[in-house]
Amino acid sequence: MDPSAGASPFFGERFHRDPAAVYRRLRRDHGPVAPIQLEGGVPAWCVLGYREVHHVVGNPELFTRDPRRWNQWHRVPEDWSLRAYVEPRPSALLADVHEHRTRAPVVHDALATVDPFEISGAVERICDTLIDRFAGRGFADLVVEYTHQIPLLAMAKIYGLPDDDVPMLTHDVALSGQEGEEAVRAHERTVRRMLRLVRERRADPSGDLVSYLVEHPIGFSEDEIAADLFITLGKAHLTTSDWMANALRLMLTEARFAIDLAGGRGSVGHALNEVLWEDTPTQNQVGRWANQDVQLGGKPIRRGDLLVLGLAAANADPQVRPHGHEGATGNHAHLSFSHGEYGCPYAAQEIARTITTTGIEVLLDRLPDTTLGVDPEDLTWRPSLLMRGLTSLPVTFAPH
């Protein structure tokens, strides 16, 4: 079966305005696996079911990360906005499963060298510096002036990047997660900066994460390290920024979290976990490719077909969560970090959790009377197939 037959558009204004409604309609019309049409008329399958996503990510021999297997390359234009996420790259994180098992653990070990106490202290200082810039005026945009800057400033320290690089990196990494030709160019600029960083560390190692990869006896090439640094940076920045902002939106709009904005901290973790279930930053992952003809969710998947992992849709699957957000507290079985061998490594999850928790707690300590500055219905979301994040989060507070 051609996935383009009866395929639903998986892009555009309707999708960006209310992706959850699109997921519900696809599940209603097609079940746990739906034929979709990506931007540019590119066909794919969206895996919506929790069990089906779990099956795909748990069987990397059957559903590969290697995009060279794709049977639709002839339909992909050079300027396709998602090309950066499907083009073959010399990445240990995205390699076929056998190479991945050899090389990806080295990247995971490099991430594990990051001291959580050191990064927590660094993030506190970053947050205080950012808040100092707007605390005296009584209003701020917490996305533009706060959450969107913290993760990349933190990752710049982990990578040993100079602060002068951060503004352009922030712009380009954020843009690379959106759609259009500019996203492709932003991706290329960021990869070039990572390649320069690798060469700088090869010439002058400094004991940081990048130096760990450069000096490892496994012998990564410069291109391999640059590709993995870009992937790690993009995931860390965009997902962590959106995770923090989405949790703050929840705490500012839901009465049950109001105590936190009056100086309490007890439910910060609850808000962060609920966001991973209900408004996860990583909505969809592109992708997996079938290594052979296979049945999935009642659909005939052909060898080489592209599968988009609908992580947000899977988290809302009524087969596993019939009562919606009830029971989300303390339940960490969501798929927001994906799962299996290609899932977000534990060390990376802990870095992200440290950054988000610290960022929210510092804000609550410094500006406990923060309130939303607009009607909740006026908040807008960035147009992105992959991510779910606000374009802005205006707030007001007593000047400090």
C-alpha positions, 0 to 999 in steps of 0.5 A: 500500500502506498502511504500517499493513498488517502494520506492526510496533510501533516503540516500547515495552519490546522496542524500548528494550531491544534496538533492534538486534534489532528492526532485524534482525527487520524486515530479515528480515521485510520487507527494506530498507524495513519498514512500522512503527507509531509510538506512538499507532498512527501508520503510517510506513515505516522505511528500514533499508538503507544504500543505501536511506537513502543514496538517500532523503537524496540526493534531497531533491526526491523525499523532502522534509523539509517535514512539510506533505506528510504524508498522516497528519496526521488520525491525529496526536493533539495530545499525540503525543510525536514531534509536536515532530519533525514539526510544521511550523516556521519553520526554515531547517534543515528547510525544503523543499529550495529554501529550505534551499539559500538559508538553511541555509548561513547557519546553517552559516556561523554554526557555522563562526565557532566557534573550535575552539581556543577551544571546546577550552579552554572544554571543558577548563575545564568538564571540570575543574570537573565532575571537581573535584566528584566526584574526592575521593569515589572514585565518580561517575555519568559520565552524570549528573555529567559527559557529560550536562552538558558539551555543553550547558555548551559550547553555552551559551558558544557561544550566550552564555547565562548559566550559570544557564540551563543546569540547566533547559535540560539537563533540558528538552533531554534530556526533549524527546528522549524520549516522552510529554506531558512531552517536548512541554512540554519542547520548548515551554519550550526554544523559548521560551527560544531566542526570548527569547535572539534578542530579547536579541541583537537588542536588544544584539548581542554578536558571538556565533553568535546575533548573527551570525544576528540581524544577517545581511542575509538577514533571518531572522525571530525565530521562524526563528532560535529554531527553528534554535537549538533544533534545533542545541542539541538535536542538539549536546547529546543526540547529543554527550552520548550519543556521549561516554558510549557511547564511555566505556562501550565503553572501560570494558567492552572489554579492547582499550581498557583501555590508554586508561584507564591513561593512554593516548590512542591509541584514543580516536578509534577508540572514538568512531568505532566507537560511530558504527558500532555504538552510534550516538547518533542511531538514527533520524530522523523524517523524510522525506515522499514527494513522489510515489508511488515504489518504494523497497526493493521497497515502494510508497511513496505520496505523503505517506507518512512515512519514518523513516531508520533510521541505526543499522540502515543502519550494520549493514546486512549488505549493506555490512558483512557482517563486523560491527564488523570494519573500523570503525577508520578507516572514516568511511562511517557514516550517523550524521551522516546524509548529503546536503544535510540531513546534519549540517554539517561545522562542527557535526560538528567542534564535537561531535568536539572536545567528545567528544574533549576530554571523554574525554581530560580524564577519562583524564588526571585519573582514569586508574584509572577502572573500571565500578562495576556489571556491564555487563549492569546498565547501562540505556538511555533509552527513546527512538525517536530516541536511544541513550544510557545513563541512568547510567554508575557508575564508581569510582576512587582518590580524588584 
